[in-house]
């Protein structure tokens, strides 16, 4: 990932955050105006993209760490879903190596999800 910090142009920051968001499983296919506003607020508050990415990876991976017989969770409907995890990552930062581990784990999860037969409704 390119280093995109809070001082980066707001358009680049927002585009980067929203791109990361759309790549996750169980997120909307399109971004909303409120998602754009959340990303702009994070940029204005100086939250680095690395923190946002880490929070999104953690939050998404935690959703899938459930018993196999548990009812499926509804899709994530807003970028704001990750705000509490961002606060957690800001309070206890993680290393770049751990973020790389989370990326790898997410890649494996996405591969596994793509291999599953889809449930016809």
C-alpha positions as YAML, in Angstrom:
chain: A
units: angstrom
residues:
- id: 1
  name: UNK
  ca: [0.00, 0.00, 0.00]
- id: 2
  name: UNK
  ca: [1.21, 3.49, -0.77]
- id: 3
  name: UNK
  ca: [1.94, 5.63, 2.25]
- id: 4
  name: UNK
  ca: [-1.08, 7.90, 2.50]
- id: 5
  name: UNK
  ca: [-0.97, 9.96, 5.66]
- id: 6
  name: UNK
  ca: [-3.35, 12.48, 7.11]
- id: 7
  name: UNK
  ca: [-1.48, 15.36, 5.46]
- id: 8
  name: UNK
  ca: [-2.13, 13.85, 2.04]
- id: 9
  name: UNK
  ca: [-4.56, 15.62, -0.22]
- id: 10
  name: UNK
  ca: [-8.10, 14.96, 0.99]
- id: 11
  name: UNK
  ca: [-9.18, 13.54, -2.39]
- id: 12
  name: UNK
  ca: [-6.36, 10.98, -2.41]
- id: 13
  name: UNK
  ca: [-6.99, 10.04, 1.22]
- id: 14
  name: UNK
  ca: [-10.75, 9.61, 0.74]
- id: 15
  name: UNK
  ca: [-10.27, 7.61, -2.47]
- id: 16
  name: UNK
  ca: [-7.74, 5.34, -0.74]
- id: 17
  name: UNK
  ca: [-9.96, 4.72, 2.29]
- id: 18
  name: UNK
  ca: [-13.05, 4.08, 0.19]
- id: 19
  name: UNK
  ca: [-11.15, 1.73, -2.10]
- id: 20
  name: UNK
  ca: [-9.95, -0.29, 0.91]
- id: 21
  name: UNK
  ca: [-13.53, -0.36, 2.21]
- id: 22
  name: UNK
  ca: [-15.02, -1.64, -1.04]
- id: 23
  name: UNK
  ca: [-12.42, -4.43, -1.27]
- id: 24
  name: UNK
  ca: [-13.59, -5.99, 1.99]
- id: 25
  name: UNK
  ca: [-16.13, -8.81, 2.10]
- id: 26
  name: UNK
  ca: [-19.60, -7.91, 3.34]
- id: 27
  name: UNK
  ca: [-19.35, -4.22, 2.46]
- id: 28
  name: UNK
  ca: [-21.60, -2.37, 0.02]
- id: 29
  name: UNK
  ca: [-20.94, -2.49, -3.70]
- id: 30
  name: UNK
  ca: [-21.09, 1.30, -3.78]
- id: 31
  name: UNK
  ca: [-20.10, 4.02, -1.40]
- id: 32
  name: UNK
  ca: [-22.57, 6.47, 0.03]
- id: 33
  name: UNK
  ca: [-22.31, 10.18, 0.67]
- id: 34
  name: UNK
  ca: [-22.15, 9.44, 4.39]
- id: 35
  name: UNK
  ca: [-19.20, 7.07, 3.78]
- id: 36
  name: UNK
  ca: [-17.42, 9.86, 1.93]
- id: 37
  name: UNK
  ca: [-18.12, 12.23, 4.82]
- id: 38
  name: UNK
  ca: [-16.72, 9.72, 7.34]
- id: 39
  name: UNK
  ca: [-13.52, 9.36, 5.30]
- id: 40
  name: UNK
  ca: [-13.16, 13.15, 5.04]
- id: 41
  name: UNK
  ca: [-13.66, 13.45, 8.80]
- id: 42
  name: UNK
  ca: [-10.95, 10.85, 9.46]
- id: 43
  name: UNK
  ca: [-8.59, 12.77, 7.17]
- id: 44
  name: UNK
  ca: [-9.43, 16.06, 8.90]
- id: 45
  name: UNK
  ca: [-8.79, 14.39, 12.28]
- id: 46
  name: UNK
  ca: [-5.36, 13.24, 11.12]
- id: 47
  name: UNK
  ca: [-6.00, 9.50, 11.19]
- id: 48
  name: UNK
  ca: [-3.39, 7.78, 9.01]
- id: 49
  name: UNK
  ca: [-4.61, 5.43, 6.29]
- id: 50
  name: UNK
  ca: [-2.50, 2.67, 7.84]
- id: 51
  name: UNK
  ca: [-4.61, 2.93, 11.00]
- id: 52
  name: UNK
  ca: [-7.82, 2.90, 8.96]
- id: 53
  name: UNK
  ca: [-6.67, -0.11, 6.95]
- id: 54
  name: UNK
  ca: [-5.66, -1.99, 10.09]
- id: 55
  name: UNK
  ca: [-9.01, -1.23, 11.71]
- id: 56
  name: UNK
  ca: [-10.93, -2.37, 8.64]
- id: 57
  name: UNK
  ca: [-8.97, -5.61, 8.44]
- id: 58
  name: UNK
  ca: [-9.39, -6.31, 12.16]
- id: 59
  name: UNK
  ca: [-13.08, -5.44, 12.16]
- id: 60
  name: UNK
  ca: [-13.82, -7.54, 9.09]
- id: 61
  name: UNK
  ca: [-11.79, -10.54, 10.21]
- id: 62
  name: UNK
  ca: [-13.43, -10.50, 13.63]
- id: 63
  name: UNK
  ca: [-16.85, -10.73, 11.97]
- id: 64
  name: UNK
  ca: [-15.86, -14.01, 10.36]
- id: 65
  name: UNK
  ca: [-14.34, -15.50, 13.51]
- id: 66
  name: UNK
  ca: [-17.62, -17.08, 14.60]
- id: 67
  name: UNK
  ca: [-18.84, -20.60, 15.21]
- id: 68
  name: UNK
  ca: [-19.79, -22.34, 11.95]
- id: 69
  name: UNK
  ca: [-23.38, -22.82, 13.12]
- id: 70
  name: UNK
  ca: [-23.88, -19.15, 14.08]
- id: 71
  name: UNK
  ca: [-26.39, -17.14, 12.09]
- id: 72
  name: UNK
  ca: [-24.77, -14.98, 9.44]
- id: 73
  name: UNK
  ca: [-24.27, -11.34, 10.31]
- id: 74
  name: UNK
  ca: [-25.87, -8.68, 8.13]
- id: 75
  name: UNK
  ca: [-23.63, -6.84, 5.68]
- id: 76
  name: UNK
  ca: [-21.68, -3.82, 6.88]
- id: 77
  name: UNK
  ca: [-23.70, -0.83, 5.72]
- id: 78
  name: UNK
  ca: [-21.48, 2.07, 6.70]
- id: 79
  name: UNK
  ca: [-17.83, 2.99, 6.90]
- id: 80
  name: UNK
  ca: [-18.65, 4.34, 10.37]
- id: 81
  name: UNK
  ca: [-18.87, 0.69, 11.51]
- id: 82
  name: UNK
  ca: [-15.08, 0.77, 11.84]
- id: 83
  name: UNK
  ca: [-14.84, 3.87, 14.07]
- id: 84
  name: UNK
  ca: [-14.58, 1.92, 17.36]
- id: 85
  name: UNK
  ca: [-11.85, -0.28, 15.89]
- id: 86
  name: UNK
  ca: [-9.96, 2.81, 14.69]
- id: 87
  name: UNK
  ca: [-10.05, 4.14, 18.25]
- id: 88
  name: UNK
  ca: [-8.76, 0.77, 19.48]
- id: 89
  name: UNK
  ca: [-5.87, 0.81, 16.97]
- id: 90
  name: UNK
  ca: [-5.01, 4.41, 17.85]
- id: 91
  name: UNK
  ca: [-4.88, 3.43, 21.54]
- id: 92
  name: UNK
  ca: [-2.78, 0.31, 20.88]
- id: 93
  name: UNK
  ca: [-0.91, 0.69, 17.58]
- id: 94
  name: UNK
  ca: [0.17, -2.41, 15.68]
- id: 95
  name: UNK
  ca: [3.35, -3.03, 13.71]
- id: 96
  name: UNK
  ca: [3.60, -3.04, 9.94]
- id: 97
  name: UNK
  ca: [4.37, -6.77, 10.19]
- id: 98
  name: UNK
  ca: [1.08, -7.40, 11.98]
- id: 99
  name: UNK
  ca: [-0.79, -5.36, 9.35]
- id: 100
  name: UNK
  ca: [0.89, -7.53, 6.68]
- id: 101
  name: UNK
  ca: [-0.29, -10.62, 8.58]
- id: 102
  name: UNK
  ca: [-3.85, -9.24, 8.62]
- id: 103
  name: UNK
  ca: [-3.69, -8.57, 4.86]
- id: 104
  name: UNK
  ca: [-2.58, -12.15, 4.26]
- id: 105
  name: UNK
  ca: [-5.32, -13.51, 6.50]
- id: 106
  name: UNK
  ca: [-7.90, -11.38, 4.64]
- id: 107
  name: UNK
  ca: [-6.61, -12.61, 1.27]
- id: 108
  name: UNK
  ca: [-7.02, -16.21, 2.44]
- id: 109
  name: UNK
  ca: [-10.51, -15.49, 3.76]
- id: 110
  name: UNK
  ca: [-11.57, -13.86, 0.49]
- id: 111
  name: UNK
  ca: [-10.23, -16.83, -1.48]
- id: 112
  name: UNK
  ca: [-12.16, -19.19, 0.80]
- id: 113
  name: UNK
  ca: [-15.36, -17.15, 0.45]
- id: 114
  name: UNK
  ca: [-15.06, -17.13, -3.34]
- id: 115
  name: UNK
  ca: [-14.64, -20.91, -3.37]
- id: 116
  name: UNK
  ca: [-17.82, -21.49, -1.38]
- id: 117
  name: UNK
  ca: [-20.96, -22.31, -3.35]
- id: 118
  name: UNK
  ca: [-23.31, -19.34, -3.29]
- id: 119
  name: UNK
  ca: [-26.63, -19.81, -1.53]
- id: 120
  name: UNK
  ca: [-29.49, -19.18, -3.91]
- id: 121
  name: UNK
  ca: [-32.33, -17.32, -2.24]
...
